[in-house]
């Protein structure tokens, strides 16, 4: 159930950037697909651009009933419905709204949280720099960084679960494969999750 929230942002974000990427398709965990998503799968929030910034609706995180045999602490990404579930107990999970990989960059698989970083730096991959030549070669962590406030690194891949400086894009398929949450939500998930936790990405 959506609880619209208004925010005014003063144009400090890097609009149009993808959060992170692996473009070569060589990861055994990643299985790229060009499957076209149906409109029903999108939960894109309403977004209004104004002279004062961007106003948008956002789906808050909440405790929900969720049937799963996975152990508490497991992270499950429901790609088609744009939700991430953090399993907290039998048939119970915390549900977060997310943005996922765009067409051709979504994937599925099982991994683990291999590292955690606060306000991570961002270095675009060669594939990103080829597609977006105007990207910086490196960006220090901070409010303007596309990786947001926190990042959970997945196995030995370049994929991450991370925050975003474009929260109005949550509920859509826009990234280069990484899973994005609002900065408030990624801080909450970061504090709950542990290195070594199981991560399941479903599509």
VEXRORO-56356 format. One record per residue (C-alpha): x, y, z; residue in one letter; residue number from 1. Coordinates in Angstrom, 3 decimals, m for minus. Each point is the difference from the previous one (the first is absolute). Example, Ala and Ser with C-alpha at 12.3 -4.5 7.8 and 13.67 -1.06 7.14 Angstrom:
BEGIN
x/y/z/resn/resi
12.300/m4.500/7.800/A/1
1.370/3.440/m0.660/S/2
! end
This chain:
BEGIN
x/y/z/resn/resi
0.000/0.000/0.000/X/1
1.567/3.279/m1.077/X/2
0.481/2.926/2.329/X/3
0.887/2.927/m2.283/X/4
2.718/2.233/1.361/X/5
1.079/3.316/m1.483/X/6
3.618/0.955/m0.315/X/7
1.600/2.968/m1.711/X/8
3.482/m0.644/m1.340/X/9
2.063/2.910/m1.273/X/10
1.565/m1.671/m3.023/X/11
3.116/m1.338/1.700/X/12
m0.336/m3.530/m1.321/X/13
1.631/m1.487/m3.080/X/14
m3.147/m0.466/m2.021/X/15
m0.003/m2.835/m2.473/X/16
2.951/m1.896/1.488/X/17
m0.104/m3.680/0.697/X/18
1.054/m1.095/3.460/X/19
2.417/m2.796/m0.798/X/20
0.468/m2.615/m2.624/X/21
1.639/m3.068/m1.360/X/22
m0.175/0.174/m3.749/X/23
2.061/m2.935/m1.211/X/24
m2.566/m2.653/0.984/X/25
2.730/m2.384/1.154/X/26
m1.214/m0.452/3.581/X/27
m1.361/m3.484/0.558/X/28
m2.511/1.503/2.404/X/29
m1.336/2.519/m2.506/X/30
m2.399/m1.143/m2.688/X/31
m0.845/2.992/m2.168/X/32
m3.346/0.080/m1.705/X/33
m1.786/2.179/m2.502/X/34
m3.409/m1.001/1.269/X/35
m2.369/2.926/m0.328/X/36
m1.713/0.841/3.252/X/37
m3.730/0.528/m0.002/X/38
m1.500/3.258/1.141/X/39
m1.691/m1.842/2.867/X/40
3.402/m0.888/1.457/X/41
1.064/3.628/0.285/X/42
m0.705/1.794/3.247/X/43
1.387/3.303/m1.181/X/44
m0.900/2.753/2.454/X/45
m1.608/3.199/m1.136/X/46
2.635/2.619/m0.764/X/47
m0.473/3.710/m0.617/X/48
2.829/2.309/m1.014/X/49
m0.455/3.524/1.299/X/50
2.142/3.165/m0.095/X/51
0.873/m0.775/3.620/X/52
1.086/m3.612/m0.477/X/53
m1.612/m3.424/m0.353/X/54
m3.065/m1.177/1.898/X/55
m0.836/m3.691/0.032/X/56
m1.844/m2.814/1.754/X/57
1.858/m2.694/1.872/X/58
m0.923/m3.425/1.362/X/59
1.193/m0.305/3.615/X/60
1.653/m3.114/1.391/X/61
m2.248/m2.141/2.145/X/62
m0.222/m3.279/1.869/X/63
m2.020/m2.477/m2.054/X/64
m1.004/m3.638/m0.024/X/65
2.325/m1.802/m2.385/X/66
0.088/m3.732/m0.518/X/67
3.570/m1.261/m0.278/X/68
2.094/m2.927/1.162/X/69
3.106/2.154/0.104/X/70
1.763/0.735/3.287/X/71
m0.366/3.358/1.735/X/72
2.501/2.477/m1.408/X/73
m0.490/m1.180/m3.591/X/74
m0.560/2.715/m2.608/X/75
m2.426/m0.823/m2.823/X/76
m0.388/2.292/m3.013/X/77
m3.318/m0.255/m1.855/X/78
1.041/1.618/m3.269/X/79
m3.361/0.017/m1.883/X/80
m1.841/1.638/2.894/X/81
2.833/2.354/1.000/X/82
0.238/m1.105/3.622/X/83
2.813/m1.201/2.240/X/84
m0.846/m2.191/2.996/X/85
2.169/m0.387/3.075/X/86
m1.108/m3.187/1.742/X/87
m0.451/0.554/3.742/X/88
m1.801/m3.184/1.040/X/89
m2.482/m2.654/m0.968/X/90
m2.289/1.517/m2.636/X/91
1.169/3.501/0.942/X/92
2.160/2.473/m1.906/X/93
0.751/3.683/m0.366/X/94
m0.942/1.186/m3.470/X/95
1.872/2.807/m1.764/X/96
m0.813/1.763/m3.266/X/97
2.841/m0.278/m2.526/X/98
1.164/0.894/m3.490/X/99
1.433/m2.838/m2.077/X/100
1.977/m0.617/m3.182/X/101
m1.384/1.442/m3.190/X/102
m0.816/m2.057/m3.081/X/103
3.005/m2.128/m0.864/X/104
1.655/0.562/3.389/X/105
m2.225/m1.965/2.354/X/106
1.309/m3.284/1.363/X/107
m0.733/m2.735/2.493/X/108
2.058/m2.221/2.246/X/109
1.173/m0.746/3.514/X/110
2.901/1.756/1.676/X/111
1.128/1.283/3.399/X/112
0.754/3.376/1.491/X/113
3.778/0.097/m0.377/X/114
0.616/3.516/1.343/X/115
m1.778/3.057/1.391/X/116
0.965/3.635/m0.553/X/117
m1.221/3.314/1.388/X/118
m0.197/2.855/m2.525/X/119
1.855/m2.080/m2.613/X/120
2.126/1.471/m2.767/X/121
m1.138/m0.647/m3.561/X/122
2.211/m0.880/m2.959/X/123
m1.991/m0.538/m3.221/X/124
0.897/m3.141/m1.898/X/125
1.445/0.144/m3.538/X/126
m3.418/m1.036/m1.299/X/127
m1.699/2.924/1.747/X/128
2.609/2.459/m1.230/X/129
m0.516/m1.256/m3.540/X/130
m3.776/0.449/0.218/X/131
0.204/3.278/1.932/X/132
3.232/1.804/m1.005/X/133
m0.723/2.999/2.242/X/134
0.146/m2.007/3.220/X/135
2.808/0.824/2.426/X/136
2.792/m2.563/0.186/X/137
m0.413/m0.155/3.782/X/138
m2.247/1.590/2.601/X/139
0.567/0.122/3.731/X/140
m2.841/m1.075/2.274/X/141
m2.507/2.657/0.997/X/142
m3.464/1.417/m0.547/X/143
0.474/0.338/m3.779/X/144
1.433/m3.489/m0.491/X/145
m2.339/m2.381/m1.919/X/146
0.771/m2.822/2.482/X/147
m1.616/1.943/2.818/X/148
0.548/m0.376/3.726/X/149
0.885/m3.699/0.248/X/150
0.855/m2.976/m2.201/X/151
m0.101/m3.771/0.409/X/152
2.379/m1.714/m2.426/X/153
m1.097/m3.316/m1.498/X/154
2.592/m2.760/m0.197/X/155
2.874/0.679/m2.404/X/156
m2.246/1.797/m2.504/X/157
m0.357/3.711/m0.706/X/158
m3.627/m0.125/1.118/X/159
m1.098/1.779/3.148/X/160
m3.066/0.745/2.045/X/161
0.374/3.698/0.667/X/162
m1.652/3.337/0.645/X/163
m0.815/2.636/m2.566/X/164
m0.023/3.745/m0.513/X/165
m3.013/m0.447/m2.313/X/166
m2.692/m1.430/2.307/X/167
m2.782/0.976/m2.390/X/168
1.149/m2.880/m2.245/X/169
m0.775/m2.697/2.579/X/170
m2.588/m2.422/m1.344/X/171
1.492/0.105/m3.491/X/172
2.521/m1.962/m2.079/X/173
2.776/2.501/m0.649/X/174
3.339/m1.209/1.375/X/175
2.832/m1.881/m1.689/X/176
m0.671/m3.037/2.173/X/177
0.375/1.232/3.551/X/178
m2.883/0.136/2.476/X/179
m0.816/3.501/1.271/X/180
m1.809/1.015/3.188/X/181
m0.675/3.410/1.492/X/182
2.817/1.209/2.224/X/183
m2.179/m0.421/3.110/X/184
m0.821/m3.567/m1.008/X/185
3.550/m1.025/m0.895/X/186
1.218/1.286/3.374/X/187
m2.681/m2.106/1.691/X/188
0.879/m3.091/m2.066/X/189
3.739/0.609/0.492/X/190
m0.421/0.062/3.777/X/191
m1.985/m3.253/m0.024/X/192
2.019/m2.020/m2.500/X/193
3.243/m1.859/0.620/X/194
2.967/m0.843/m2.183/X/195
m0.565/m3.547/m1.235/X/196
m3.789/0.372/m0.156/X/197
m1.707/m1.878/m2.820/X/198
m1.406/2.122/m2.838/X/199
m2.539/m1.426/m2.466/X/200
m0.928/1.997/m3.099/X/201
m3.112/m1.257/m1.797/X/202
m1.430/1.084/m3.298/X/203
! end
